[in-house]
Amino acid sequence: MSDVKEPPNLQSDNNQETALPKVTSPGNPSLNNKVPSLFKLAAQWQINNPQENIQNHIMENEVLQRINEITGLIRESYKDLSSQDGMMSKEPQEKLDWDLFCTVPVNIIEQYTKDMDDIFGKMERLSKQQRLWCESAFQIDVERCGDSILNAETWMKKKERHLEYKHVEMERSANEIKETIQRLTDDK
């Protein structure tokens, strides 16, 4: 006889899988029918497989699905690399030309610097032209505004002279009418 107790058999057809049986403890009657059997819990956990349900529920998220696909692709590409005569092979590899490795980036940076200097030079010339155009447009606007103000001032002075002339003519006409009325009243 062995000291190890075997877990009781679970019946998958029975509805008691969801309702766990309780263990009786002769030493502590307060624990009776309160603590489920650990064997039953483990068996139920293995049968129901909640890990798979949780993973399926989490994998419903589109982002996680894409991450899972990307991870699979990375694993496949790693397997392809390790199976080819690539990094994992023990055959001698071609030696790296360090002079070429150093000169190519330097040439690229020099060409980039030259191109950027040309672009900044063109941009500076264009900004100078733009400033000249803005200053000339401002000067033209100032001259037009000055001419417009001068024309308005001339027109107002002419109107003032014309109104003074009308005022003088009206006073003269009013004086004549007054004198005529006075003569007519004096003649009576």
C-alpha positions in Angstrom: 0.0 0.0 0.0 1.2 3.5 -0.7 0.8 6.6 1.3 -0.2 8.7 -1.7 -3.9 9.3 -2.1 -5.2 9.3 -5.7 -7.5 12.0 -6.7 -11.1 11.0 -7.1 -12.3 10.5 -10.6 -14.2 13.4 -12.2 -17.3 12.6 -14.2 -17.5 15.1 -17.1 -21.1 14.3 -17.8 -22.2 15.3 -14.3 -23.2 18.9 -13.5 -21.2 18.7 -10.3 -18.1 19.9 -12.0 -19.1 23.4 -11.4 -20.1 22.8 -7.8 -17.0 21.6 -6.1 -17.3 19.0 -3.3 -16.2 20.0 0.1 -13.6 18.3 2.2 -14.5 17.3 5.7 -11.9 17.8 8.5 -12.4 15.7 11.5 -9.9 17.8 13.5 -11.6 21.1 12.8 -15.4 20.9 12.4 -15.6 24.6 11.4 -13.7 23.8 8.1 -16.2 21.0 7.3 -17.9 21.7 3.9 -16.0 25.0 3.5 -12.7 24.1 1.8 -12.9 22.4 -1.6 -10.7 19.6 -2.4 -7.4 20.7 -4.0 -7.4 17.7 -6.2 -10.9 18.6 -7.5 -9.8 22.2 -8.1 -6.7 21.1 -10.0 -8.7 18.6 -12.0 -11.4 21.2 -12.8 -8.7 23.7 -13.8 -7.2 21.3 -16.2 -10.5 20.2 -17.7 -12.0 23.7 -18.2 -8.6 25.1 -19.4 -9.4 28.8 -18.4 -6.0 29.9 -19.7 -7.0 29.1 -23.3 -10.3 31.0 -22.8 -8.5 34.0 -21.3 -6.0 34.0 -24.1 -8.7 33.7 -26.8 -10.6 36.6 -25.1 -7.4 38.8 -25.0 -6.5 37.9 -28.6 -9.8 39.4 -29.8 -8.1 42.8 -29.7 -6.8 43.7 -33.1 -3.5 45.2 -31.9 -2.7 42.1 -30.0 -3.5 39.9 -33.0 -1.1 42.0 -35.1 1.6 41.7 -32.5 1.1 38.0 -32.4 1.4 37.8 -36.2 4.6 39.9 -36.1 6.1 37.7 -33.4 5.3 34.6 -35.5 7.0 36.2 -38.6 10.0 37.1 -36.6 10.3 33.6 -35.3 10.0 32.2 -38.8 12.6 34.6 -40.2 15.0 33.6 -37.3 14.5 30.0 -38.2 15.2 30.7 -41.8 18.4 32.6 -41.0 19.6 29.8 -38.7 18.9 27.2 -41.3 20.7 29.1 -44.1 24.5 29.5 -44.4 24.2 32.9 -42.6 25.0 33.8 -39.1 24.9 30.3 -37.6 27.3 28.7 -40.1 30.8 27.9 -39.1 32.2 28.6 -42.6 34.6 31.6 -43.0 32.8 34.8 -43.8 34.0 37.5 -46.1 36.0 40.1 -44.4 34.6 43.6 -44.1 36.3 46.3 -46.0 36.7 48.8 -43.2 38.2 51.5 -45.4 35.1 51.4 -47.6 32.9 51.2 -44.5 34.4 54.5 -43.2 34.8 56.4 -46.4 31.2 55.9 -47.8 29.5 57.5 -44.8 32.0 60.4 -44.8 31.4 61.0 -48.6 27.6 60.8 -48.0 27.9 63.4 -45.1 30.1 65.7 -47.3 27.6 65.5 -50.2 24.7 66.2 -47.8 26.6 69.2 -46.3 27.3 70.6 -49.8 23.7 70.1 -50.9 22.4 71.8 -47.8 24.8 74.7 -48.2 23.6 75.2 -51.8 20.0 75.0 -50.6 20.6 77.6 -47.8 22.4 79.9 -50.3 19.4 79.7 -52.6 17.1 80.3 -49.7 19.1 83.4 -48.6 19.0 84.8 -52.1 15.2 84.3 -52.3 14.7 85.9 -48.9 16.7 88.9 -50.0 14.6 89.2 -53.1 11.5 88.9 -51.1 12.6 91.6 -48.7 13.4 93.9 -51.7 10.0 93.2 -53.1 8.3 93.9 -49.8 10.2 97.1 -49.3 9.5 98.3 -52.8 5.8 97.4 -52.5 5.7 99.3 -49.2 7.4 102.3 -50.8 4.9 102.2 -53.7 2.0 102.0 -51.2 3.4 105.0 -49.2 3.7 107.1 -52.4 0.1 106.2 -53.5 -1.2 106.9 -50.1 0.6 110.3 -50.1 -0.8 111.1 -53.5 -4.2 110.1 -52.4 -4.0 112.3 -49.3 -2.6 115.2 -51.3 -5.5 114.9 -53.8 -8.0 114.8 -51.0 -6.5 117.8 -49.4 -6.5 119.7 -52.7 -10.2 118.8 -53.3 -11.1 119.9 -49.7 -9.3 123.3 -50.2 -11.1 123.8 -53.4 -14.5 122.9 -51.8 -13.7 125.3 -48.9 -13.0 128.1 -51.4 -16.1 127.3 -53.3 -18.1 127.3 -50.0 -16.6 130.7 -49.0 -17.5 132.1 -52.4 -21.1 130.8 -52.0 -21.2 132.2 -48.5 -20.1 135.6 -49.8 -22.6 135.4 -52.6 -25.4 134.4 -50.2 -24.6 137.2 -47.8 -24.6 139.7 -50.7 -27.9 138.3 -52.0 -29.3 138.5 -48.5 -28.1 142.1 -48.0 -29.7 143.1 -51.4 -33.0 141.4 -50.4 -32.9 143.1 -47.0 -32.2 146.5 -48.6 -34.9 146.0 -51.1 -37.4 145.1 -48.4 -36.3 148.1 -46.4 -36.7 150.4 -49.4 -40.1 149.0 -50.1 -41.2 149.5 -46.5 -39.7 153.0 -46.4 -41.5 154.0 -49.6 -44.9 153.4 -48.1 
